[in-house]
Amino acid sequence: MRVVKRFAKLLPTLALAAALTACGSAGPKQSANEPARLDFAYDTSAPLRYVDHGRINARSYPTAVDDVSFASRGRTIEGYLLVPSGSIRRPAVVFVHGSGGDRSELLGEAAALASRHVVTLTITAPSHSVTTTASTIDALLAQARSLTVNDVVAVRRAVDVLQTLPAVDPHRIAYVGWSAGARLGAIVAGSEPRISAFVLVSAGADPISAFVAHAPAGAKLRVRKVLGSVDPLRYVALAKPGSLLLEDGRRDEVVPRAALLNVVHAAPSGTTVRWYDAPHALSRKAYRDAFDWLAKKLPIDS
């Protein structure tokens, strides 16, 4: 049990903050010695059960903020949908929070982008509701994999929702994630082709070898197999070249610089990388720069 507890300390950023990554069936062929990749396919015919519970801000504001929800793998995903005034179809962006956050955490950033004529949707990732940690190594591994699947599919269902809305151009959808949400974005970049651009803010990851090294001898192969099948550093390279913007802080007090660099070095060619003299939360300038980058990628209408 003591070994399990020591090993468990290495997993929270993966298991509880959706920090793992994987991809779908697309991408390079696997080596026979590589762990299998997860399949993030889901029942696209399952009812979305999308509900708009109503506007929560004053109607005098040019951007409507609605309390919304939808279904994903038997769970109800809560979100805030921000829709600028006007009747034309606009690009849309999904925002995902960091560890311990929820749909409110990036609401200010989503509102800032919505003011630039973009439909934005903040969601609470399913892993947010997980408050317990498994007590055995096998259970920890199963939990990490399950949480990854649930979070990725929730984002994919969010895309399904956006594509049903008359205010959204279904061919101009992007993603913004911070911290754990950024690592989740690395997953989505390898599994959701309908999203054309990704902004990953303060995304870091340790190599699987670090987890294997701290696992008990009898579990090392299982750790490599399970975590290797959902390794962000393995799969971020499967993102479409030129589709990623990585923004990191030189004074990040949460994610070690080595972990930030791991993602930078694993990203595909054409990835834009920007460093700021800022802590883990970065700065308003970083988000302004990110939105300028998105304006070129989507593009954004005036």
C-alpha positions in Angstrom: 0.0 0.0 0.0 2.9 2.4 0.7 4.2 1.8 -2.8 0.8 2.5 -4.3 0.6 5.8 -2.4 4.0 6.9 -3.6 3.1 6.0 -7.1 -0.3 7.7 -6.8 1.4 11.0 -6.1 2.7 10.9 -9.6 -0.7 10.5 -11.2 -2.9 13.4 -10.1 -1.9 15.7 -13.0 -2.7 12.8 -15.3 -5.7 11.1 -13.8 -7.5 13.9 -12.0 -6.7 16.8 -14.3 -7.1 15.0 -17.7 -3.5 15.5 -18.3 -3.1 12.4 -20.4 -3.4 12.3 -24.2 -4.2 9.9 -27.0 -5.5 9.8 -30.5 -8.1 8.1 -32.6 -7.5 5.9 -35.6 -5.8 8.5 -37.7 -2.1 9.0 -37.8 1.1 7.0 -38.4 1.1 3.2 -38.1 2.1 1.8 -34.7 5.1 -0.3 -34.0 4.4 -3.8 -32.8 6.2 -2.8 -29.6 4.2 0.4 -28.9 1.2 0.4 -26.5 -2.1 0.4 -28.4 -3.8 3.8 -28.8 -7.2 4.5 -27.4 -10.2 4.7 -29.6 -12.1 8.0 -28.9 -14.9 7.0 -31.1 -18.4 7.4 -29.6 -22.0 6.9 -30.6 -22.7 9.9 -32.8 -26.3 8.9 -33.0 -26.8 9.2 -29.3 -29.0 12.2 -28.4 -27.1 15.3 -27.5 -29.9 16.4 -25.1 -28.7 19.9 -25.6 -30.6 22.4 -23.4 -30.3 26.1 -23.3 -31.4 27.0 -19.8 -31.5 30.7 -20.6 -29.6 33.9 -20.7 -27.7 34.8 -17.5 -26.5 38.3 -18.3 -28.4 41.5 -19.1 -29.9 41.8 -22.5 -28.3 45.2 -22.9 -25.0 43.5 -23.4 -24.1 42.8 -27.1 -23.0 39.3 -26.3 -25.5 36.8 -24.8 -24.2 34.5 -22.1 -26.4 31.4 -21.8 -26.3 28.6 -19.3 -26.3 25.4 -21.4 -25.9 21.6 -21.0 -25.5 18.5 -23.2 -25.0 14.8 -22.8 -21.7 12.9 -23.2 -21.4 9.2 -22.4 -24.3 9.3 -20.0 -23.1 12.4 -18.2 -24.4 15.9 -18.3 -21.8 18.5 -19.3 -22.4 22.0 -18.2 -21.3 25.0 -20.2 -21.6 28.7 -20.9 -22.4 29.6 -24.5 -21.5 33.2 -25.6 -23.1 34.4 -28.8 -22.3 37.8 -30.3 -25.3 39.8 -31.7 -26.0 39.4 -35.4 -27.4 36.8 -37.7 -24.4 35.6 -39.7 -22.6 32.3 -39.0 -19.4 32.9 -37.1 -16.4 30.8 -36.0 -16.6 29.1 -32.6 -14.1 28.2 -29.9 -14.3 25.6 -27.1 -12.6 26.7 -23.8 -11.5 24.2 -21.2 -10.3 25.1 -17.7 -7.3 24.0 -15.6 -7.2 21.5 -12.7 -9.8 22.2 -10.1 -11.6 24.7 -12.3 -14.9 24.6 -14.1 -16.8 26.3 -16.9 -16.5 29.7 -15.1 -12.7 29.8 -14.9 -12.0 31.0 -18.5 -15.3 32.8 -18.8 -13.6 36.2 -18.9 -11.3 35.1 -21.7 -14.2 33.6 -23.6 -16.1 36.9 -23.3 -13.1 38.8 -24.6 -12.9 36.6 -27.7 -16.7 36.7 -28.1 -16.4 40.5 -28.3 -14.3 39.9 -31.5 -17.4 38.2 -33.2 -16.7 34.6 -32.2 -19.1 32.2 -30.6 -17.4 30.7 -27.5 -18.4 27.7 -25.3 -16.8 27.1 -22.0 -17.4 23.6 -20.5 -16.7 21.8 -17.3 -14.7 18.7 -18.0 -16.1 15.4 -16.6 -12.9 14.8 -14.6 -13.8 17.9 -12.5 -16.3 15.9 -10.5 -13.8 13.2 -9.5 -12.7 13.6 -5.9 -11.4 10.2 -5.0 -8.2 8.4 -6.0 -8.1 4.6 -6.5 -6.2 2.6 -3.9 -4.4 0.1 -6.2 -2.0 0.7 -9.1 -4.3 -1.1 -11.5 -7.3 0.9 -10.4 -5.2 4.1 -10.7 -4.3 3.2 -14.3 -7.9 2.4 -15.2 -9.0 5.6 -13.6 -6.5 7.7 -15.6 -7.5 6.0 -18.9 -11.2 6.4 -18.1 -11.0 10.1 -17.2 -9.0 10.7 -20.4 -11.7 9.1 -22.6 -14.5 10.9 -20.8 -12.9 14.4 -21.2 -11.9 13.9 -24.8 -15.4 12.7 -25.8 -16.9 15.6 -23.9 -15.0 18.0 -26.1 -16.0 16.1 -29.2 -19.6 16.3 -28.1 -19.1 20.0 -27.6 -18.1 20.2 -31.2 -21.3 18.3 -32.1 -23.3 20.9 -30.2 -21.6 23.9 -31.9 -22.2 22.4 -35.3 -26.0 22.3 -34.7 -26.2 26.0 -33.8 -27.3 28.4 -36.5 -24.9 31.0 -35.2 -21.8 28.8 -35.9 -19.9 28.1 -39.1 -19.3 24.4 -38.7 -16.0 24.6 -40.6 -14.4 27.2 -38.3 -14.0 25.6 -34.9 -11.0 26.0 -32.6 -9.9 25.2 -29.0 -8.4 27.1 -26.2 -7.2 25.2 -23.1 -5.2 26.3 -20.0 -3.0 24.0 -17.9 -4.8 20.7 -17.6 -7.2 21.9 -20.3 -4.1 22.6 -22.5 -2.9 19.0 -22.0 -6.4 17.8 -22.8 -6.1 19.9 -25.9 -3.1 17.9 -27.0 -5.3 14.8 -26.8 -8.1 16.5 -28.8 -5.6 17.7 -31.4 -4.8 14.1 -32.2 -8.4 12.8 -32.2 -10.8 15.5 -33.5 -10.2 16.6 -37.1 -13.1 19.1 -37.0 -11.1 21.4 -34.8 -8.7 23.4 -37.0 -6.7 25.4 -34.5 -5.5 24.8 -30.9 -4.2 27.3 -28.4 -2.5 25.4 -25.5 -1.6 27.7 -22.6 0.9 26.4 -20.0 0.8 22.8 -21.3 3.4 20.5 -19.7 4.0 16.7 -19.4 6.5 14.3 -18.0 7.7 11.4 -20.1 6.2 8.0 -19.4 9.6 6.8 -18.3 9.3 8.9 -15.2 6.1 7.0 -14.1 7.6 3.7 -15.1 10.7 4.4 -13.0 8.6 5.1 -9.9 6.3 2.1 -10.3 6.9 -1.1 -8.4 8.9 -3.7 -10.3 5.9 -6.0 -10.9 3.8 -3.2 -12.4 6.3 -1.5 -14.7 5.1 -3.2 -17.8 1.4 -2.5 -17.0 2.3 1.2 -16.3 4.1 1.5 -19.6 1.3 -0.2 -21.5 -1.6 1.9 -20.0 0.0 5.3 -19.6 1.9 4.8 -22.9 -1.4 4.4 -24.7 -2.5 7.8 -23.5 0.8 9.7 -23.5 0.6 13.4 -24.5 4.2 13.5 -25.6 3.6 10.6 -27.9 0.4 11.9 -29.5 0.8 15.7 -29.7 3.0 15.0 -32.8 -0.1 13.8 -34.5 -1.7 17.2 -34.6 -1.9 18.8 -38.0 1.2 20.8 -38.7 0.6 24.5 -38.2 -2.5 24.0 -36.1 -0.9 24.5 -32.7 0.0 27.6 -30.7 1.9 26.9 -27.5 2.1 29.7 -24.9 4.3 29.3 -21.8 5.6 31.4 -18.9 9.2 31.7 -18.0 8.2 32.1 -14.4 5.8 29.1 -14.3 5.5 28.1 -10.6 3.3 25.1 -11.2 4.7 23.2 -14.2 8.5 22.7 -14.4 10.2 24.2 -17.4 11.4 20.8 -18.4 7.7 19.6 -18.7 6.8 22.6 -20.8 9.7 22.0 -23.1 8.7 18.3 -23.4 5.5 19.4 -25.1 7.3 22.0 -27.2 9.8 19.5 -28.5 7.1 16.8 -29.1 4.9 19.2 -31.1 4.8 18.8 -34.9 6.7 21.1 -37.3 4.9 24.4 -37.9 3.9 24.8 -34.3 4.0 28.4 -33.0 5.7 28.7 -29.6 5.7 31.9 -27.6 7.3 32.5 -24.2 6.2 35.2 -21.8 7.8 36.7 -18.7 4.8 35.5 -16.7 3.8 32.8 -14.1 1.6 29.8 -14.8 -1.6 31.8 -15.4 0.3 33.9 -18.0 -1.1 37.3 -18.8 -3.8 39.2 -20.7 -1.3 39.9 -23.4 -0.8 36.2 -24.0 -4.5 35.8 -24.5 -4.7 38.8 -26.8 -1.8 37.3 -28.8 -3.6 34.0 -28.9 -6.8 35.6 -30.2 -4.9 37.5 -32.9 -3.4 34.1 -33.9 -6.8 32.5 -34.0 -8.1 35.4 -36.1 -5.7 34.4 -38.9 -6.4 30.7 -38.5 -10.2 30.7 -38.6 -10.5 33.6 -39.9 -12.7 35.8 -37.7 -15.2 38.1 -39.3 -15.4 41.8 -38.3 
